[in-house]
Amino acid sequence: MIKPFCFMVPFWGQRYRDYFVDRCLPSLLAPGNLPLLRAADGHRILMATTSVDWEAISNLRLMDKLRGYATPTLVEIPSPLSDTAPGGADAIRHMNLCLRMLTQTAYSYRAYGCSLLPDVIVSDGMVASLIERAQAGYHLVLCTALRQTEETVLAEMSERGLMPKSSRLSTSGESLTIPPRVMADMAVRHLHADVAIFEEGSWAQPFLPPYRFWRVPGRSGLILHGFFAAPILMDYGIVDAHDVTCFSAGGFEHGYLQNNFYKGKIHLVQDSDELGMLSLTSRSVVQTKPVTRRRPLQRSRWTQCLSMRVSLGIYARGPRDRLKRDLFRLPIRWHTEDLDAAWHQQERLIAARIEAAVGDYYTLADGPNKKRFPPRLGFRPRYLIGDILTIWVAAWPYLSVLKQAATGDRYAWSRIKQRLSGLLGAGLSTRFER
């Protein structure tokens, strides 16, 4: 017998509310998901929403079906004071408020938390996998999801009979059942424009991508490496002092998982056969700027390695986030066919490039030295340019402070001294930091 699950979903307004009851919740009701649980055992779905939205969905047929497996529980939030368009700053701030309240509620139950978003569709068997991982003693399970184009995914699901064309799942009470390999296939083919640019060597690839992926020649699928993943299982039983300070500056990615769960047993979903998620975003919501360069930014292996080094320095080295450092090392396979020699060969090539770029991070951190990072500037010829560039990129936001300091602003000078101390710390020594 395992402790109860708390599935946590934030939403407000008709748009997000409809996403939840017509997409996310029906997928949670697939045979291998919530139907494996009984509400009498204490399982809950925590919904951070307004009282108006709660009333709008309480009597839906789908909610009646849900009550047998997990108890719908309101975590009431205030209505936003301004328009919260998808991807906007106000939406992000309101989302962070919701996440803070949801995690505090799950922590109060000392349950397993599972964080989801209303526009996410999960594969059949996700809950079965979480139960298996919980029974195996894992305290944190992470799943990486990239965004897909909403319009094309929904059109294909209707054509394939996965979703009804003329009715809504929230009113029919039907579940949405998508096998993992079908989901992996759609996830790869319908990548949103904002994430398709993360393909290694693509024309639009940014220099500091949070994710990067490679295709496998002659195969359908991709191999993904990244710094971020969604927490789909968090064991609040191991959390002594619940740290939610990150939600003042951002979401889970700002240290929440590192600060609360890194001491536990961690699992990253590396194979799409285990489970998967679709994260749907309208094609009209595009945050990347048009590319005007004439050639790929990272055409050569040297520039690719440099990009990896600076990326790891900024995303993990700067905030000293060991979890992000560890995640980047692990390959994630999205595939629709059995893995074969071509997949393994591509993985070996990718691993060699990562080793060439940031191998010292992992050589140092293996074994009992997980808290250690390489020095910021150790004068090692192989890494020197990357380390110097990392410092420059981290210092770039402070150029405006330099301009203020040039006018005699004492407060600006104090900020510069503090930042330089943090950047260079043991900067000119070759010692490794603890």
VOGU-3710 file (C-alpha; in Angstrom, 3 decimals, decimal comma):
1> mikpfcfmvp> 0,000/0,000/0,000  1,434/3,390/-1,014  0,534/6,815/0,285  -2,126/8,842/-1,555  -1,495/10,794/-4,747  -2,357/14,464/-5,124  -2,646/15,395/-8,796  -2,218/19,177/-8,983  -3,686/21,295/-11,801  -3,936/25,116/-11,970
11> fwgqryrdyf> -6,461/26,828/-14,251  -8,751/29,852/-14,413  -11,110/31,323/-16,975  -13,081/29,459/-19,641  -10,126/28,898/-21,954  -7,953/27,058/-19,407  -10,983/25,437/-17,778  -12,051/23,885/-21,086  -8,497/22,694/-21,683  -8,636/20,825/-18,390
21> vdrclpslla> -12,039/19,146/-18,685  -11,801/18,320/-22,415  -8,144/17,254/-22,677  -6,161/16,743/-19,475  -8,832/15,141/-17,304  -10,142/12,733/-20,000  -6,578/11,497/-20,548  -6,196/10,976/-16,802  -9,273/8,741/-16,961  -7,683/6,328/-19,473
31> pgnlpllraa> -7,686/2,703/-18,183  -4,046/2,734/-17,092  -4,343/5,995/-15,176  -6,798/7,102/-12,471  -9,040/4,001/-12,757  -6,200/2,116/-11,024  -6,889/4,153/-7,859  -9,754/4,416/-5,355  -10,836/7,734/-3,894  -11,473/5,951/-0,578
41> dghrilmatt> -7,687/5,542/-0,218  -7,226/9,308/-0,015  -6,236/10,164/-3,595  -7,150/13,675/-4,707  -7,094/15,981/-7,684  -6,186/19,419/-6,342  -7,571/22,131/-8,607  -6,184/25,613/-8,055  -8,994/27,642/-9,559  -11,581/30,299/-8,813
51> svdweaisnl> -14,941/29,576/-7,182  -16,656/30,542/-10,451  -14,647/28,003/-12,464  -15,181/25,363/-9,816  -18,953/25,774/-9,978  -18,845/25,598/-13,777  -17,319/22,096/-13,812  -18,589/20,498/-10,589  -21,624/18,824/-12,145  -20,074/17,599/-15,379
61> rlmdklrgya> -20,473/13,901/-16,145  -16,715/13,575/-16,316  -16,398/14,874/-12,746  -18,889/12,279/-11,537  -16,737/9,604/-13,142  -13,617/11,058/-11,521  -15,035/10,911/-7,977  -14,739/7,149/-7,840  -10,967/7,286/-8,328  -9,799/10,554/-6,754
71> tptlveipsp> -11,618/13,261/-4,817  -11,863/16,614/-6,623  -10,567/19,215/-4,184  -10,781/22,976/-4,602  -7,724/25,089/-3,811  -9,376/28,463/-4,244  -7,401/31,230/-5,915  -8,340/34,857/-6,581  -9,371/35,926/-10,043  -6,512/37,600/-11,929
81> lsdtapggad> -6,590/41,382/-11,842  -5,656/41,727/-15,517  -5,761/39,799/-18,780  -3,688/36,615/-18,621  -3,009/35,829/-22,270  -1,058/32,581/-22,847  2,651/33,126/-22,311  2,204/36,630/-20,927  3,917/37,928/-17,791  0,613/38,249/-15,879
91> airhmnlclr> -0,298/34,645/-16,707  3,077/33,425/-15,485  2,780/35,362/-12,216  -0,703/33,986/-11,584  0,505/30,482/-12,432  3,302/30,789/-9,882  0,768/31,777/-7,228  -1,256/28,676/-8,095  1,812/26,425/-7,926  2,752/27,784/-4,519
101> mltqtaysyr> -0,736/27,051/-3,156  -0,908/23,608/-4,753  2,471/22,465/-3,455  1,700/23,761/0,030  -1,572/21,812/0,033  0,065/18,583/-1,182  2,806/19,042/1,417  0,196/19,393/4,173  -1,092/15,914/3,226  2,473/14,491/3,020
111> aygcsllpdv> 1,283/12,819/-0,182  2,819/12,103/-3,570  2,433/15,249/-5,639  1,956/15,089/-9,411  2,129/18,434/-11,192  0,157/18,834/-14,408  -1,053/21,712/-16,560  -4,557/22,035/-18,044  -3,332/21,905/-21,657  -1,372/18,672/-21,140
121> ivsdgmvasl> -2,542/15,285/-22,421  -0,934/12,247/-20,777  -0,495/8,791/-22,243  -2,348/5,737/-21,058  -0,350/3,979/-18,352  1,145/7,078/-16,747  -0,382/6,394/-13,325  0,589/2,722/-13,575  4,181/3,839/-14,075  4,005/6,265/-11,140
131> ieraqagyhl> 2,667/3,528/-8,866  5,527/1,265/-9,919  8,117/3,984/-9,272  6,611/4,837/-5,893  6,679/1,178/-4,849  10,332/1,030/-5,935  11,144/3,830/-3,493  11,601/6,809/-5,819  11,035/10,241/-4,295  11,100/12,333/-7,465
141> vlctalrqte> 10,056/11,311/-10,976  10,551/13,745/-13,854  9,202/13,755/-17,396  10,416/16,074/-20,153  7,738/17,552/-22,413  8,147/19,845/-25,400  5,243/21,845/-26,804  3,190/20,653/-29,781  1,037/22,635/-32,210  -2,516/22,543/-30,892
151> etvlaemser> -4,387/22,808/-34,193  -2,580/19,998/-36,004  -2,591/17,617/-33,031  -6,333/17,998/-32,434  -7,073/17,574/-36,139  -5,115/14,313/-36,273  -6,685/13,004/-33,078  -10,148/13,602/-34,554  -9,191/11,912/-37,821  -7,822/8,883/-35,961
161> glmpkssrls> -10,939/8,596/-33,812  -9,127/9,375/-30,573  -11,384/12,372/-29,927  -15,016/12,881/-31,029  -15,569/15,430/-33,796  -19,002/16,651/-32,757  -19,079/16,456/-28,957  -16,960/17,309/-25,934  -15,418/14,689/-23,687  -16,380/16,701/-20,599
171> tsgesltipp> -20,083/16,239/-21,358  -19,955/12,726/-22,827  -17,895/11,454/-19,917  -15,609/9,469/-22,224  -11,929/9,000/-21,549  -9,069/9,897/-23,881  -6,845/6,864/-24,346  -3,560/7,321/-26,207  -0,930/4,537/-26,122  2,645/5,732/-25,439
181> rvmadmavrh> 3,993/5,025/-28,946  1,093/6,822/-30,606  1,756/9,779/-28,341  5,498/9,714/-29,062  4,762/9,714/-32,784  2,521/12,777/-32,527  4,887/14,529/-30,134  7,735/14,310/-32,635  5,772/15,165/-35,783  3,847/18,128/-34,354
191> lhadvaifee> 6,587/20,060/-32,571  5,598/23,692/-32,069  7,656/26,332/-33,877  9,012/27,593/-30,558  10,661/24,233/-29,768  11,452/22,903/-33,256  14,391/25,346/-33,198  16,094/23,243/-30,522  17,138/20,627/-33,082  20,922/20,467/-33,065
201> gswaqpflpp> 22,374/22,328/-36,015  19,076/23,864/-37,151  19,153/27,302/-38,734  17,181/28,886/-35,917  18,858/27,139/-32,977  19,685/29,654/-30,231  23,142/29,684/-28,686  21,827/28,840/-25,206  18,971/26,376/-25,784  17,295/24,890/-22,685
211> yrfwrvpgrs> 16,817/21,691/-24,682  18,571/20,212/-27,694  17,591/17,179/-29,708  18,949/15,017/-32,494  17,154/12,936/-35,106  18,214/9,345/-35,683  19,108/8,791/-39,372  16,592/6,523/-41,049  14,410/6,277/-37,930  11,283/7,986/-36,644
221> glilhgffaa> 11,899/9,754/-33,362  14,472/11,849/-31,557  17,017/11,836/-28,740  16,616/14,739/-26,324  18,879/16,325/-23,717  17,777/19,231/-21,554  17,893/21,074/-18,254  14,190/21,026/-17,369  11,511/18,415/-16,735  8,056/18,297/-15,168
231> pilmdygivd> 7,768/16,761/-11,676  5,144/14,058/-12,063  5,923/12,436/-8,711  7,156/14,287/-5,629  7,303/12,456/-2,316  6,437/15,106/0,253  7,136/12,583/2,992  10,883/13,287/2,689  10,501/17,081/2,871  11,341/18,410/6,318
241> ahdvtcfsag> 11,179/22,147/5,644  9,120/22,950/2,564  10,926/25,631/0,533  8,549/27,625/-1,723  10,661/30,785/-2,059  11,318/30,014/-5,729  7,726/30,848/-6,635  8,400/34,498/-5,877  10,781/34,603/-8,854  9,462/31,819/-11,059
251> gfehgylqnn> 8,178/28,256/-11,134  9,556/24,779/-10,430  12,614/25,507/-12,555  13,932/28,107/-10,097  15,266/25,651/-7,527  12,122/24,100/-6,059  13,015/20,522/-6,984  16,699/20,969/-6,129  15,912/22,450/-2,711  13,206/19,983/-1,676
261> fykgkihlvq> 13,852/16,635/-3,381  17,446/16,352/-4,583  18,407/14,375/-1,494  15,992/11,609/-2,502  16,013/8,817/-5,079  15,378/10,397/-8,489  14,166/8,957/-11,779  13,978/10,687/-15,160  11,667/9,116/-17,736  14,136/8,346/-20,527
271> dsdelgmlsl> 11,988/6,132/-22,734  8,679/7,192/-24,263  7,432/3,612/-23,880  7,150/4,312/-20,154  4,918/7,367/-20,491  4,601/10,611/-22,397  2,852/13,960/-22,526  1,592/16,319/-25,197  1,683/20,009/-24,289  -0,578/21,828/-26,721
281> tsrsvvqtkp> 0,015/25,436/-27,757  -1,711/27,363/-30,512  0,419/28,053/-33,561  -0,433/31,747/-33,092  1,456/31,831/-29,771  5,042/32,215/-30,984  7,691/33,684/-28,700  10,804/33,174/-30,820  12,014/35,956/-33,085  12,364/35,385/-36,845
291> vtrrrplqrs> 15,823/34,197/-37,871  17,780/36,519/-40,168  21,185/34,802/-40,121  22,457/33,229/-43,337  23,872/30,075/-41,820  23,338/27,882/-38,736  24,802/29,413/-35,602  26,241/26,077/-34,464  27,408/24,482/-37,695  30,776/23,180/-36,504
301> rwtqclsmrv> 31,395/20,679/-33,716  33,559/23,257/-31,958  30,739/25,808/-31,758  28,311/23,074/-30,669  30,633/22,105/-27,827  31,079/25,753/-26,901  27,310/26,193/-26,824  26,896/23,139/-24,564  29,547/24,409/-22,168  28,102/27,892/-21,852
311> slgiyargpr> 24,544/26,516/-21,588  25,482/24,217/-18,729  27,367/27,056/-17,074  24,350/29,361/-17,237  21,530/26,924/-16,447  23,277/24,786/-13,812  26,680/26,202/-12,906  25,480/29,742/-12,209  22,638/28,858/-9,800  24,596/25,805/-8,556
321> drlkrdlfrl> 21,686/23,578/-9,536  22,948/20,016/-9,347  19,653/18,605/-10,577  19,823/20,514/-13,878  23,453/19,459/-14,261  22,508/15,805/-13,782  19,501/15,985/-16,114  21,514/17,288/-19,041  23,681/14,176/-19,040  20,789/11,755/-19,554
331> pirwhtedld> 19,414/10,885/-23,022  15,649/10,828/-23,489  14,307/8,648/-26,300  11,029/9,384/-28,073  10,414/6,547/-30,509  7,666/4,698/-32,349  9,621/1,531/-33,086  11,959/-0,748/-31,189  15,382/0,728/-30,471  18,111/-0,761/-32,628
341> aawhqqerli> 21,791/-0,311/-33,511  21,129/3,015/-35,273  19,674/4,483/-32,081  22,541/3,239/-29,938  25,128/4,552/-32,405  23,562/8,011/-32,383  23,468/7,992/-28,579  27,173/7,165/-28,453  27,982/10,062/-30,796  25,926/12,472/-28,686
351> aarieaavgd> 27,500/11,222/-25,464  30,959/11,790/-26,952  30,109/15,398/-27,816  28,751/16,040/-24,321  31,891/14,512/-22,831  34,072/16,741/-24,997  32,136/19,844/-23,950  31,405/19,310/-20,247  33,047/16,049/-19,258  34,820/17,661/-16,313
361> yytladgpnk> 31,452/18,502/-14,715  30,578/14,821/-14,507  34,013/13,393/-13,792  34,139/15,678/-10,777  30,559/15,096/-9,613  30,530/11,288/-9,791  30,541/9,361/-6,547  30,432/11,301/-3,282  31,237/14,685/-4,884  27,772/15,672/-6,094
371> krfpprlgfr> 28,012/19,151/-4,609  31,107/20,056/-6,603  31,365/22,089/-9,770  34,478/22,945/-11,794  36,087/26,319/-11,025  34,721/29,234/-12,978  38,079/29,990/-14,562  40,761/27,362/-14,188  42,942/28,188/-17,204  42,431/24,784/-18,816
381> pryligdilt> 43,008/25,355/-22,558  40,256/22,933/-23,559  37,561/24,827/-21,672  38,988/28,319/-21,255  37,052/30,074/-24,038  33,774/28,497/-22,925  34,335/29,483/-19,304  35,210/33,062/-20,213  32,128/33,282/-22,422  29,983/31,860/-19,595
391> iwvaawpyls> 31,125/34,667/-17,307  30,455/37,235/-20,025  26,920/35,943/-20,693  26,137/35,874/-16,976  27,446/39,406/-16,573  25,627/40,846/-19,612  22,453/41,896/-17,686  24,638/44,012/-15,426  25,876/46,321/-18,176  23,043/48,696/-17,357
401> vlkqaatgdr> 24,272/48,712/-13,781  27,727/49,645/-15,062  26,223/52,639/-16,815  24,626/53,732/-13,549  27,903/53,227/-11,708  29,654/55,435/-14,254  27,429/58,288/-13,104  28,586/57,826/-9,508  25,696/55,723/-8,233  27,040/54,048/-5,038
411> yawsrikqrl> 24,263/51,457/-4,939  25,185/50,378/-8,471  28,828/50,005/-7,411  27,833/47,771/-4,504  25,834/45,524/-6,851  28,803/45,244/-9,200  31,142/44,227/-6,389  28,661/41,641/-5,137  28,136/40,156/-8,605  31,848/40,009/-9,435
421> sgllgaglst> 32,472/38,255/-6,152  29,882/35,648/-7,088  31,131/35,226/-10,640  34,830/35,003/-9,936  34,810/33,625/-6,385  37,669/31,184/-6,587  37,968/32,455/-10,135  41,694/32,483/-10,793  42,582/29,356/-8,876  42,518/25,800/-10,114
431> rfer> 40,831/24,464/-6,991  37,496/22,722/-7,323  34,683/24,259/-5,342  32,728/22,332/-2,795
//
